[in-house]
């Protein structure tokens, strides 16, 4: 079904998707979501980005954090801590039900894509939620200080992304296959959007799966990226620091250089209007607009701009 297909990470992508469903029917929006952050903890299959997108579109996400469920309680984690168990990755009591169900279905043989569709149906989410792959892909980061390679959630949650990184790789990506429907969604969409997610650890794991980058590059004229960098800094998370540590300029110009092979248009915030000529010097059309989605109305306004951008080129 023609519409908009979004390459999505977590919080920023979820907010943009919430805006897009204000300007398009949910059934016309598809999210191809990063699974490089997924982990197994306490024997449970956890998909943080998929769940953040799911809860946000269900209007059930915590407004305080942008992830997890609103009104969450933490009795299970508190009890686990009493026993000396691992509590560095906090799972709320209601959120545990999602992971319990996913784990049960995966052990019954259901692929992640099928389980994700079941969860979306249970929450009444009409957007197509597609894991980038049903195969295992794990984001791994090398620490600059000692060369140790660690899992993404160790870096992001346990160490609060406060350690410098010298390399990032996506274990298993070379052998992975795009999830069911992913290539069709990219090839058949009216517009393809790269959400304002971390380009290094949210979007790059999706593009590392064979076939996906080529599918996006083939649609370049119809691809719009939204910068996650505003005035030289990430609104949330370590995108700016990771870019600098890995040799990229942490600015909208650096974002333009990363996405130029696959996106004809880059949307940047009003705060970066003065850099529009430098963005366009990278061969990318620059659209300047408010990109901070602090309200549903702001997200919808950005959604309108994103949907209109390919047609206006």
NORHU-V605231 format. One record per pair of residues at least 12 apart in sequence whose C-alpha atoms are under 6 Angstrom apart, sorted by sequence separation. I is the first residue (numbers start at 1). J is the second residue. D is the distance in Angstrom with one decimal. If there is no record, write none. Layout:
BEGIN
I	J	D
I	J	D
END
This chain:
BEGIN
140	152	5.6
139	152	5.5
52	67	5.2
74	92	5.0
113	131	5.8
232	250	5.8
270	288	5.6
73	92	5.7
74	93	5.6
232	251	4.7
265	284	5.4
267	286	5.9
269	288	5.7
270	289	5.3
72	92	5.8
73	93	5.6
144	164	5.4
264	284	5.2
265	285	4.6
266	286	5.1
267	287	4.7
268	288	5.1
269	289	5.2
270	290	5.6
143	164	6.0
144	165	4.8
265	286	5.9
267	288	5.8
269	290	5.1
112	134	5.4
143	165	4.5
144	166	4.7
269	291	5.1
142	165	5.6
143	166	5.8
256	279	5.9
5	29	5.9
8	32	5.9
9	33	5.9
142	166	5.6
260	284	6.0
3	28	4.6
4	29	5.0
5	30	4.7
6	31	4.8
7	32	5.0
8	33	4.7
9	34	5.4
142	167	5.1
3	29	5.8
5	31	5.8
6	32	6.0
141	167	5.8
253	279	5.1
141	168	4.5
140	168	5.8
140	169	5.4
139	169	6.0
193	223	5.6
196	226	4.9
139	170	4.6
191	222	5.1
192	223	4.6
193	224	4.8
194	225	4.4
195	226	5.6
196	227	5.2
197	228	5.8
138	170	5.4
193	225	5.6
196	228	4.2
138	171	5.0
176	209	5.9
137	171	5.5
137	172	4.8
173	208	6.0
137	173	5.3
173	209	5.2
10	49	4.5
14	53	4.7
18	57	5.8
224	263	5.6
9	49	5.8
223	263	4.7
226	266	5.7
231	271	5.8
135	176	5.4
198	239	5.2
223	264	6.0
224	265	4.8
225	266	4.8
226	267	4.7
227	268	5.5
231	272	5.8
10	52	5.8
220	262	4.9
224	266	5.8
220	263	4.9
221	264	5.2
133	177	6.0
220	264	5.6
133	178	4.7
134	179	5.4
217	262	4.3
132	178	5.8
133	179	3.9
216	262	6.0
132	179	5.3
46	99	5.8
45	99	5.8
11	66	5.9
44	99	5.9
45	103	5.2
44	103	5.6
58	125	5.9
132	206	5.9
222	310	5.2
30	127	5.7
29	127	5.4
30	128	4.4
31	129	5.1
32	130	4.9
33	131	5.0
34	132	5.8
27	126	5.5
31	130	6.0
32	131	5.8
33	132	5.4
26	126	5.1
27	127	5.3
32	132	5.4
26	127	4.7
36	137	5.2
36	138	4.6
36	139	5.0
34	202	5.9
36	205	5.9
34	206	5.7
13	195	5.1
13	196	5.9
5	189	6.0
12	196	5.6
13	197	6.0
4	189	5.4
12	197	5.7
2	188	5.9
3	189	5.0
4	190	5.9
6	192	5.8
2	189	4.8
3	190	5.1
4	191	5.0
5	192	4.9
6	193	4.6
7	194	4.9
8	195	5.6
2	190	5.6
4	192	5.8
6	194	5.8
7	195	5.9
9	197	5.3
9	202	4.9
22	300	5.7
19	299	4.3
20	300	6.0
19	300	3.8
16	299	5.7
20	303	4.7
19	303	5.3
END
